[in-house]
Structure formats: C-alpha cells, structure tokens
C-alpha cells in the first residue's frame, strides 16, 4: 500500500496548489510550495484517520460476532 499512500499524498498536494492558484492567480512560488506541503501532510493525515476508523469498525464487528456466537 506504500505506492497508493504516496499517490494519495501527491494528489492532495496537487489539489492544494490548484486551490491556491484559484484563490490567488498571482500566487508566488513560496505560496504554492506551502500549499503543496499542507496538501501532502493533510492527505496523509486523512488516510491515517480513515485507516484507524476501518480498523476500529473491523474490531467492533469481530467483537459483535463473537458476542452473538457465545450467546447462541
């Protein structure tokens, strides 16, 4: 999943740069660079959050199925 994670982060960086250019068509290199870094880090944080949520749901589903098995 390393390649997919990196691809998601790159897409986040590109989206952030595009958004910065839409807000300020005369944005400088520094502004675009900061937007790219923020998009890269933000996409990585979002992916981590989604992974944690999926793991929590899987654990919850396993606990629920074990509880119903023990009651039967």
C-alpha positions as a printed Julia matrix, in Angstrom:
72×3 Matrix{Float64}:
   0.0     0.0    0.0
   3.03    2.31   0.1
   2.63    3.4   -3.51
  -1.08    4.11  -3.08
  -0.43    6.11   0.09
   2.2     8.2   -1.66
  -0.06    8.68  -4.67
  -2.84    9.95  -2.39
  -0.47   12.4   -0.75
   0.73   13.68  -4.13
  -2.84   14.15  -5.3
  -3.55   16.11  -2.11
  -0.54   18.34  -2.79
  -1.61   18.99  -6.38
  -5.17   19.77  -5.3
  -3.91   22.22  -2.69
  -1.7    24.02  -5.23
  -4.61   24.25  -7.67
  -6.81   25.67  -4.92
  -4.16   28.25  -4.02
  -3.92   29.3   -7.68
  -7.73   29.66  -7.87
  -7.76   31.87  -4.77
  -4.78   33.95  -5.87
  -3.91   33.76  -9.58
  -0.7    35.71  -8.87
   0.42   33.35  -6.11
   4.16   33.17  -5.72
   6.39   30.14  -5.59
   6.51   30.24  -1.79
   2.71   30.23  -1.52
   2.43   27.32  -3.94
   5.14   25.43  -2.08
   3.43   25.91   1.27
   0.12   24.8   -0.24
   1.79   21.68  -1.63
   3.3    20.78   1.73
  -0.01   21.39   3.52
  -1.89   19.27   0.97
   0.67   16.48   1.21
   0.55   16.37   5.02
  -3.23   16.79   5.1
  -3.83   13.9    2.72
  -1.51   11.7    4.78
  -3.34   12.59   7.98
  -6.7    11.93   6.35
  -5.57    8.5    5.13
  -4.35    7.64   8.63
  -7.69    8.66  10.1
  -9.59    6.51   7.61
  -7.34    3.51   8.3
  -7.87    3.85  12.06
 -11.62    4.09  11.58
 -11.68    1.0    9.35
  -9.62   -0.94  11.91
 -11.95    0.15  14.7
 -15.02   -0.92  12.73
 -13.44   -4.29  11.93
 -12.64   -4.87  15.6
 -16.16   -3.82  16.56
 -17.66   -6.23  14.03
 -15.45   -9.06  15.32
 -16.49   -8.34  18.92
 -20.17   -8.27  17.94
 -19.94  -11.58  16.08
 -18.11  -13.21  18.99
 -20.77  -11.96  21.42
 -23.6   -13.39  19.33
 -21.73  -16.68  18.94
 -21.3   -17.04  22.69
 -24.99  -16.28  23.32
 -26.19  -18.98  20.91
